[in-house]
């Protein structure tokens, strides 16, 4: 009976050693799975390399976001809307050979180009547009129609 407490302690130590051995084996197996395909023998070096890559990716992502924000800002000023209106300004000529072409940006600023066809030839006119209104010259109703046609195309998308 004197040996019973000692046997219990030995059995507990054997079970504890077995549990620790199993946990260590699982940890080692997990580390080998992580390190598979890698050339690093040391898991600390592998993790350090992963952190360096993550920092590099974060820097590249911030740089890309900065560039995209710049492009989005600049894109407001690109010609984004194009409208075309054909018409016949005179009753004595045939067909809708005259036209107005509007080329405007996001804020409806840009230019309208008019081509008026007569029997004697075609005359060209251009007017600067700022936010849908003529800058130096008043816009005609047909020129406003061309800007409106350009705006409708964008909204329908």
C-alpha positions in Angstrom: 0.0 0.0 0.0 3.0 2.2 0.4 3.5 2.0 -3.3 0.1 3.2 -4.4 0.7 7.0 -4.2 4.0 6.5 -6.0 2.4 4.4 -8.8 -0.3 7.1 -9.2 2.3 9.8 -9.5 4.3 7.8 -12.1 1.1 7.1 -14.1 0.2 10.8 -14.0 3.7 11.7 -15.1 3.5 9.2 -18.0 0.1 10.5 -19.1 1.4 14.1 -18.8 4.5 13.2 -20.8 2.4 11.5 -23.5 0.1 14.6 -23.7 3.0 16.9 -24.1 4.6 14.7 -26.7 1.4 14.6 -28.7 1.0 18.4 -28.5 4.6 18.9 -29.5 4.2 16.5 -32.5 1.1 18.5 -33.6 3.0 21.8 -33.3 5.9 20.4 -35.3 3.6 19.0 -37.9 1.9 22.4 -38.3 5.2 24.2 -38.6 6.3 21.8 -41.3 3.1 22.4 -43.2 3.7 26.2 -43.0 7.3 25.8 -44.0 6.6 23.4 -46.8 8.0 24.8 -50.1 10.1 27.3 -48.2 13.8 27.3 -48.0 14.0 28.6 -44.5 14.9 26.2 -41.8 14.0 28.6 -39.0 10.3 29.5 -38.5 11.4 32.9 -37.1 13.2 33.8 -40.3 10.1 32.7 -42.3 7.8 34.9 -40.2 10.2 37.8 -40.5 10.1 37.4 -44.3 6.3 37.3 -44.2 6.2 40.6 -42.2 8.6 42.3 -44.6 6.4 41.3 -47.6 3.3 42.5 -45.8 4.9 45.9 -45.1 6.0 46.1 -48.8 2.4 45.2 -49.9 0.9 47.9 -47.6 3.3 50.5 -49.0 2.4 49.5 -52.6 -1.3 49.6 -51.8 -1.1 53.0 -50.3 0.9 54.2 -53.4 -1.8 52.7 -55.7 -4.6 54.3 -53.7 -2.9 57.7 -54.0 -2.5 57.3 -57.7 -6.2 56.2 -58.1 -7.3 59.2 -56.1 -5.3 61.5 -58.4 -6.8 59.8 -61.5 -10.3 60.2 -60.1 -9.7 63.9 -59.5 -8.2 64.4 -62.9 -10.9 62.5 -64.7 -13.5 65.1 -63.7 -11.8 67.4 -66.4 -11.6 64.8 -69.2 -14.2 64.9 -72.0 -16.8 62.4 -70.8 -20.0 63.4 -72.5 -20.5 63.8 -76.3 -23.7 65.0 -77.7 -24.7 65.5 -81.4 -27.7 67.3 -82.8 -28.3 67.5 -86.5 -30.7 70.1 -87.9 -31.7 72.2 -90.9 -31.4 75.9 -90.1 -32.8 77.0 -93.5 -36.0 76.0 -95.3 -34.3 76.4 -98.8 -31.7 73.6 -98.2 -32.4 69.9 -98.1 -31.6 67.6 -95.3 -30.2 68.0 -91.8 -26.7 68.7 -92.9 -25.9 71.2 -90.1 -24.9 69.9 -86.7 -23.8 70.8 -83.2 -21.3 68.7 -81.4 -20.9 69.1 -77.6 -17.8 67.9 -75.9 -18.0 68.4 -72.1 -16.6 67.0 -68.9 -18.2 65.8 -65.7 -19.3 69.3 -64.8 -20.7 70.1 -68.3 -17.7 72.3 -69.1 -16.0 72.2 -72.5 -16.9 73.3 -75.9 -19.7 73.1 -78.5 -18.8 73.1 -82.2 -21.4 74.1 -84.7 -21.3 73.5 -88.4 -24.0 75.5 -90.4 -24.4 74.3 -93.9 -25.8 76.7 -96.6 -25.9 76.7 -100.4 -22.7 78.7 -100.4 -20.7 76.5 -98.0 -20.4 75.4 -94.4 -19.4 77.8 -91.6 -17.9 76.6 -88.3 -18.4 78.1 -84.9 -17.1 77.1 -81.5 -18.2 78.3 -78.1 -16.6 77.7 -74.7 -19.0 76.2 -72.1 -18.7 76.3 -68.3 -21.1 74.3 -66.2 -23.6 74.1 -69.1 -23.6 77.8 -69.9 -21.8 79.8 -72.6 -18.7 81.7 -71.3 -18.3 84.5 -73.8 -21.4 83.9 -76.0 -25.0 82.9 -75.2 -25.8 79.3 -76.2 -28.5 78.7 -78.7 -31.4 76.3 -77.9 -29.9 73.7 -80.3 -26.5 74.0 -78.5 -28.3 73.4 -75.2 -30.0 70.4 -76.7 -26.6 69.0 -77.7 -25.3 69.4 -74.1 -28.6 67.8 -72.8 -28.2 64.9 -75.3 -24.7 64.3 -74.0 -25.9 64.3 -70.4 -28.7 61.9 -71.1 -26.3 59.3 -72.5 -24.2 59.3 -69.3 -27.3 59.0 -67.1 -28.7 56.1 -69.0 -25.6 53.9 -68.4 
